[in-house]
Amino acid sequence: IHLTEKAAAELQRQMVAKQAEGQYVRIGVDTGGCSGMQYTVDFTAEQGADDTVIENGDVKVVCDSISLVSIDGLTVDYVDALVGGGFKFDNPNAKRSCGCGTSFMVEGAKAPTGGTCG
């Protein structure tokens, strides 16, 4: 998992704002969204037994082994824009993504029926 300079700077800014300095950024996946899986980004003080720790400058990212299978090679960027801004995910494992860019499907997964973006 790679963070661009802009993504790392925004995560550091958010950590300061939420008084979460010194914590990890947990990046993972969960079921949901219109394509079947969605990205999760949160702060945590805990490192799980099955977590991989990835250092991106001053930002330490943790990812559980189950999520890492779907997002290995992920690049996270941050776009500062009034419309369409926020974290952007470039996942080489995504075989399909929705228009909003936060939901994706990997090879062998079954597409959900219905659902909405985000």
Residue frames as a rotation matrix with the C-alpha (Angstrom) as fourth column:
ILE 1
0.592 0.806 0.000 0.00
0.806 -0.592 0.000 0.00
0.000 0.000 -1.000 0.00
HIS 2
-0.580 -0.796 0.176 1.44
0.808 -0.589 -0.004 3.33
0.107 0.139 0.984 -1.07
LEU 3
0.509 0.653 -0.561 0.35
0.681 -0.704 -0.202 6.81
-0.527 -0.279 -0.803 -0.01
THR 4
0.219 -0.415 0.883 1.09
0.680 -0.584 -0.443 9.76
0.700 0.697 0.154 -2.27
GLU 5
-0.818 -0.566 -0.098 2.62
0.485 -0.588 -0.647 12.83
0.309 -0.577 0.756 -0.61
LYS 6
-0.561 0.680 0.471 -0.79
-0.543 -0.732 0.411 14.54
0.625 -0.025 0.780 -0.68
ALA 7
0.420 0.732 -0.536 -2.54
-0.053 0.610 0.791 11.55
0.906 -0.304 0.295 0.92
ALA 8
-0.111 -0.550 -0.828 0.11
0.855 0.371 -0.362 11.25
0.506 -0.748 0.429 3.63
ALA 9
-0.929 -0.243 0.281 -0.11
0.113 -0.905 -0.409 14.99
0.354 -0.348 0.868 4.38
GLU 10
-0.173 0.946 0.273 -3.92
-0.608 -0.320 0.726 14.87
0.775 -0.040 0.631 4.62
LEU 11
0.445 0.293 -0.846 -3.83
0.366 0.803 0.471 11.83
0.818 -0.519 0.250 6.90
GLN 12
-0.539 -0.693 -0.480 -1.29
0.767 -0.167 -0.620 13.57
0.350 -0.702 0.621 9.13
ARG 13
-0.788 0.313 0.530 -3.51
-0.323 -0.943 0.077 16.69
0.524 -0.110 0.844 9.19
GLN 14
0.252 0.954 -0.160 -6.52
-0.396 0.252 0.883 14.58
0.883 -0.160 0.442 10.19
MET 15
0.116 -0.289 -0.950 -4.52
0.714 0.689 -0.122 12.78
0.690 -0.665 0.286 12.87
VAL 16
-0.895 -0.446 -0.006 -3.60
0.347 -0.687 -0.638 16.12
0.280 -0.574 0.770 14.45
ALA 17
-0.515 0.773 0.371 -7.20
-0.598 -0.634 0.490 17.38
0.614 0.030 0.789 14.20
LYS 18
0.531 0.757 -0.380 -8.55
-0.299 0.588 0.752 14.20
0.793 -0.286 0.539 15.83
GLN 19
0.229 -0.568 0.790 -5.72
-0.973 -0.122 0.194 14.07
-0.014 -0.814 -0.581 18.36
ALA 20
0.963 0.128 0.238 -4.72
-0.115 0.991 -0.067 10.67
-0.244 0.037 0.969 16.97
GLU 21
0.414 -0.879 -0.235 -1.01
-0.803 -0.232 -0.549 11.42
0.428 0.416 -0.802 16.55
GLY 22
-0.510 -0.722 0.467 1.21
-0.845 0.523 -0.113 8.40
-0.162 -0.452 -0.877 17.00
GLN 23
0.174 0.652 0.738 -1.56
-0.317 0.747 -0.585 6.06
-0.932 -0.132 0.337 15.92
TYR 24
-0.783 -0.337 0.523 -1.78
0.304 0.526 0.794 3.88
-0.542 0.781 -0.310 12.85
VAL 25
-0.241 0.732 -0.638 -3.92
-0.924 -0.375 -0.081 4.49
-0.298 0.570 0.766 9.79
ARG 26
-0.472 0.167 0.866 -5.95
0.089 0.986 -0.141 1.34
-0.877 0.010 -0.480 9.20
ILE 27
-0.279 0.365 -0.888 -6.77
-0.947 -0.258 0.192 0.77
-0.159 0.895 0.417 5.52
GLY 28
-0.781 0.073 0.621 -8.94
0.013 0.995 -0.101 -2.18
-0.625 -0.071 -0.778 4.65
VAL 29
-0.739 0.615 -0.276 -12.04
-0.392 -0.058 0.918 -3.37
0.549 0.786 0.283 2.85
ASP 30
-0.654 0.670 0.353 -15.57
-0.172 0.322 -0.931 -4.18
-0.737 -0.669 -0.095 3.88
THR 31
-0.591 0.545 0.594 -18.57
0.806 0.426 0.411 -5.49
-0.029 0.722 -0.691 2.00
GLY 32
0.176 0.732 -0.658 -20.82
0.492 -0.645 -0.585 -2.79
-0.853 -0.221 -0.473 0.61
GLY 33
-0.444 -0.253 -0.860 -21.17
-0.472 -0.750 0.464 -0.19
-0.762 0.612 0.214 -2.08
CYS 34
0.523 0.761 -0.384 -22.58
-0.699 0.125 -0.704 -0.83
-0.488 0.637 0.597 -5.51
SER 35
0.224 -0.498 -0.837 -19.68
-0.786 0.416 -0.458 -3.01
0.576 0.761 -0.298 -6.70
GLY 36
0.634 0.162 -0.756 -19.51
0.126 0.943 0.307 -5.32
0.763 -0.290 0.577 -3.69
MET 37
0.178 -0.638 -0.749 -16.52
0.984 0.139 0.116 -4.09
0.030 -0.757 0.653 -1.66
GLN 38
0.797 0.035 0.603 -15.61
0.108 -0.990 -0.085 -0.68
0.594 0.133 -0.793 -0.31
TYR 39
-0.247 -0.968 -0.029 -12.46
0.380 -0.070 -0.922 0.84
0.891 -0.239 0.385 1.12
THR 40
0.867 0.403 -0.295 -12.21
0.427 -0.294 0.855 1.71
0.258 -0.867 -0.427 4.81
VAL 41
-0.249 -0.906 0.342 -9.82
0.341 -0.413 -0.845 4.25
0.907 -0.094 0.411 6.32
ASP 42
0.866 0.495 0.077 -9.66
0.068 -0.268 0.961 4.84
0.496 -0.827 -0.266 10.06
PHE 43
-0.097 -0.885 0.455 -7.22
-0.665 -0.282 -0.691 5.59
0.740 -0.370 -0.561 12.85
THR 44
0.857 0.332 -0.394 -6.27
0.028 0.734 0.678 3.00
0.514 -0.592 0.620 15.44
ALA 45
0.322 -0.750 0.577 -3.87
-0.946 -0.273 0.173 2.65
0.028 -0.602 -0.798 18.33
GLU 46
0.375 -0.051 0.925 -3.92
-0.365 0.910 0.198 -1.14
-0.852 -0.412 0.323 17.94
GLN 47
-0.261 -0.440 -0.859 -1.93
-0.949 0.283 0.143 -3.40
0.180 0.852 -0.491 15.68
GLY 48
0.709 0.639 0.298 -3.61
-0.674 0.738 0.023 -6.77
-0.205 -0.218 0.954 15.26
ALA 49
0.130 -0.667 0.734 -1.76
-0.222 0.702 0.677 -10.08
-0.966 -0.251 -0.057 15.22
ASP 50
0.127 -0.031 0.991 -2.50
0.811 0.578 -0.086 -10.60
-0.571 0.815 0.099 11.51
ASP 51
0.912 0.215 -0.350 -1.77
0.041 -0.896 -0.443 -6.97
-0.409 0.389 -0.825 10.49
THR 52
0.106 -0.868 0.485 0.93
0.982 0.016 -0.186 -5.93
0.154 0.496 0.855 8.07
VAL 53
0.533 -0.027 -0.846 2.56
0.329 -0.914 0.236 -2.58
-0.780 -0.404 -0.478 8.91
ILE 54
0.215 -0.412 0.885 3.57
0.943 -0.148 -0.298 -0.39
0.254 0.899 0.357 5.97
GLU 55
0.048 -0.267 -0.963 5.56
0.557 -0.793 0.247 2.77
-0.829 -0.548 0.111 6.64
ASN 56
0.300 0.094 0.949 4.91
0.872 -0.431 -0.233 5.70
0.387 0.898 -0.212 4.32
GLY 57
-0.237 -0.463 0.854 7.19
-0.018 -0.877 -0.480 8.42
0.971 -0.129 0.200 5.65
ASP 58
-0.864 -0.078 0.498 5.76
-0.463 -0.266 -0.845 9.54
0.198 -0.961 0.194 8.99
VAL 59
0.130 0.982 0.137 2.50
-0.991 0.131 0.001 7.65
-0.017 -0.136 0.991 8.44
LYS 60
-0.914 -0.343 0.215 2.28
-0.356 0.934 -0.027 4.02
-0.192 -0.101 -0.976 9.53
VAL 61
-0.019 0.903 -0.430 -0.45
-0.950 0.118 0.290 2.07
0.312 0.414 0.855 7.76
VAL 62
-0.750 -0.113 0.652 -1.82
-0.351 0.903 -0.248 -1.22
-0.560 -0.415 -0.717 9.08
CYS 63
-0.042 0.719 -0.694 -3.84
-0.963 0.156 0.220 -3.65
0.267 0.678 0.685 7.02
ASP 64
0.157 0.168 0.973 -5.29
-0.587 0.809 -0.045 -7.01
-0.794 -0.564 0.226 8.03
SER 65
-0.745 -0.603 0.287 -4.31
-0.190 0.603 0.775 -10.08
-0.640 0.523 -0.563 6.01
ILE 66
-0.128 0.776 0.618 -7.81
0.757 0.479 -0.445 -10.63
-0.641 0.411 -0.648 4.61
SER 67
0.767 0.403 -0.499 -8.09
0.072 -0.827 -0.558 -7.07
-0.638 0.392 -0.663 3.26
LEU 68
-0.036 -0.899 -0.437 -4.54
-0.530 -0.353 0.771 -7.09
-0.847 0.259 -0.464 1.94
VAL 69
-0.447 -0.065 0.892 -5.40
0.523 0.790 0.320 -9.84
-0.726 0.610 -0.319 -0.55
SER 70
0.410 0.753 0.514 -7.83
0.882 -0.183 -0.434 -7.46
-0.233 0.632 -0.739 -2.28
ILE 71
0.999 0.038 -0.033 -5.77
0.032 -0.984 -0.175 -4.27
-0.039 0.174 -0.984 -2.05
ASP 72
0.255 -0.965 0.061 -2.14
0.528 0.192 0.827 -5.37
-0.810 -0.179 0.559 -2.36
GLY 73
-0.536 -0.536 0.653 -0.46
0.842 -0.279 0.462 -2.74
-0.066 0.797 0.601 -4.54
LEU 74
0.530 0.845 0.076 -3.06
0.843 -0.534 0.062 -0.06
0.093 0.031 -0.995 -3.70
THR 75
-0.754 -0.622 0.212 -2.09
0.590 -0.782 -0.201 3.60
0.291 -0.027 0.956 -4.18
VAL 76
0.330 0.824 -0.461 -4.00
0.929 -0.370 0.003 6.16
-0.168 -0.429 -0.887 -2.13
ASP 77
-0.694 -0.449 0.563 -4.03
0.564 -0.825 0.037 9.78
0.448 0.343 0.825 -3.30
TYR 78
-0.099 0.678 -0.729 -5.80
0.764 -0.417 -0.492 12.85
-0.637 -0.605 -0.477 -1.99
VAL 79
-0.498 0.056 0.865 -7.50
0.689 -0.580 0.434 15.41
0.526 0.813 0.250 -4.21
ASP 80
-0.551 0.264 -0.791 -8.32
0.526 -0.627 -0.575 18.77
-0.648 -0.733 0.207 -2.65
ALA 81
-0.907 0.341 0.247 -11.34
0.067 -0.462 0.884 19.91
0.416 0.819 0.396 -4.65
LEU 82
-0.618 0.749 0.239 -14.78
-0.727 -0.429 -0.536 21.28
-0.299 -0.505 0.810 -3.85
VAL 83
0.602 0.793 -0.091 -16.43
-0.754 0.527 -0.392 18.70
-0.263 0.305 0.915 -6.12
GLY 84
0.857 -0.215 -0.468 -15.00
-0.082 0.840 -0.536 15.19
0.509 0.498 0.703 -6.38
GLY 85
-0.030 -0.911 0.411 -12.33
-0.752 -0.250 -0.610 15.78
0.658 -0.328 -0.678 -3.76
GLY 86
0.691 0.198 0.695 -11.17
-0.678 0.510 0.530 13.38
-0.250 -0.837 0.486 -1.09
PHE 87
-0.269 -0.793 0.546 -9.18
-0.493 0.601 0.630 10.18
-0.828 -0.100 -0.552 -1.01
LYS 88
0.550 0.325 -0.769 -8.80
-0.834 0.268 -0.483 8.39
0.049 0.907 0.418 -4.35
PHE 89
0.185 -0.396 0.899 -7.91
-0.376 0.817 0.437 4.72
-0.908 -0.419 0.003 -4.59
ASP 90
0.282 -0.199 -0.939 -5.98
-0.928 0.192 -0.320 3.12
0.244 0.961 -0.131 -7.46
ASN 91
0.160 -0.084 0.984 -6.27
-0.575 0.802 0.162 -0.61
-0.802 -0.591 0.079 -6.92
PRO 92
-0.519 -0.423 -0.742 -4.54
-0.855 0.268 0.445 -2.90
0.010 0.866 -0.501 -9.45
ASN 93
-0.966 0.164 0.202 -6.69
0.121 0.970 -0.209 -5.80
-0.230 -0.177 -0.957 -8.20
ALA 94
-0.202 0.950 -0.238 -10.02
-0.228 -0.282 -0.932 -4.10
-0.953 -0.134 0.273 -8.96
LYS 95
-0.762 0.024 0.647 -11.72
0.572 0.493 0.655 -5.71
-0.303 0.869 -0.390 -11.92
ARG 96
-0.060 0.772 0.632 -14.65
0.658 -0.446 0.607 -3.30
0.750 0.453 -0.482 -11.70
SER 97
-0.832 -0.135 -0.539 -15.18
0.506 -0.584 -0.635 -0.01
-0.229 -0.800 0.554 -9.89
CYS 98
0.286 0.957 0.048 -18.21
0.933 -0.267 -0.241 2.20
-0.218 0.113 -0.969 -9.49
GLY 99
0.366 -0.049 0.929 -18.43
0.565 -0.782 -0.264 5.80
0.740 0.621 -0.259 -10.61
CYS 100
0.939 0.025 0.344 -17.80
-0.228 -0.703 0.674 7.21
0.259 -0.711 -0.654 -7.14
GLY 101
0.171 -0.969 -0.176 -14.47
-0.385 0.098 -0.918 5.34
0.907 0.225 -0.356 -6.88
THR 102
-0.305 -0.286 0.909 -15.03
-0.950 0.027 -0.310 3.97
0.064 -0.958 -0.280 -3.38
SER 103
0.423 0.511 0.749 -16.56
-0.492 0.823 -0.284 0.67
-0.761 -0.248 0.599 -4.34
PHE 104
-0.206 -0.584 -0.785 -14.90
-0.975 0.192 0.113 -2.13
0.085 0.788 -0.609 -6.31
MET 105
0.865 0.386 0.322 -14.94
-0.397 0.917 -0.033 -5.82
-0.308 -0.099 0.946 -7.17
VAL 106
-0.258 -0.966 0.019 -12.03
-0.820 0.230 0.525 -8.25
-0.511 0.120 -0.851 -7.44
GLU 107
-0.426 -0.008 -0.905 -11.68
-0.720 0.608 0.333 -11.30
0.548 0.794 -0.265 -9.70
GLY 108
-0.737 0.160 -0.656 -14.01
0.255 0.965 -0.052 -14.13
0.625 -0.206 -0.753 -8.75
ALA 109
-0.852 0.477 -0.214 -16.37
0.072 -0.299 -0.952 -12.00
-0.518 -0.827 0.220 -6.66
LYS 110
-0.347 0.831 0.435 -20.08
0.932 0.254 0.259 -12.01
0.105 0.495 -0.862 -7.41
ALA 111
-0.846 0.077 0.527 -21.63
0.024 -0.983 0.182 -8.64
0.532 0.167 0.830 -8.29
PRO 112
-0.743 0.628 -0.230 -24.33
0.317 0.028 -0.948 -7.48
-0.589 -0.778 -0.220 -5.84
THR 113
-0.330 0.721 0.609 -27.82
0.800 -0.129 0.586 -6.69
0.501 0.681 -0.534 -7.01
GLY 114
0.793 0.603 0.083 -29.20
0.497 -0.720 0.484 -3.24
0.352 -0.343 -0.871 -6.32
GLY 115
0.098 -0.776 -0.623 -27.06
0.922 -0.165 0.350 -1.10
-0.375 -0.609 0.699 -4.03
THR 116
0.970 0.157 0.187 -25.99
0.211 -0.924 -0.319 2.48
0.123 0.349 -0.929 -4.27
CYS 117
0.161 -0.953 0.256 -22.65
0.338 -0.190 -0.922 4.22
0.927 0.235 0.291 -4.65
GLY 118
-0.266 -0.391 0.881 -20.75
-0.654 -0.599 -0.463 5.01
0.709 -0.699 -0.097 -1.45
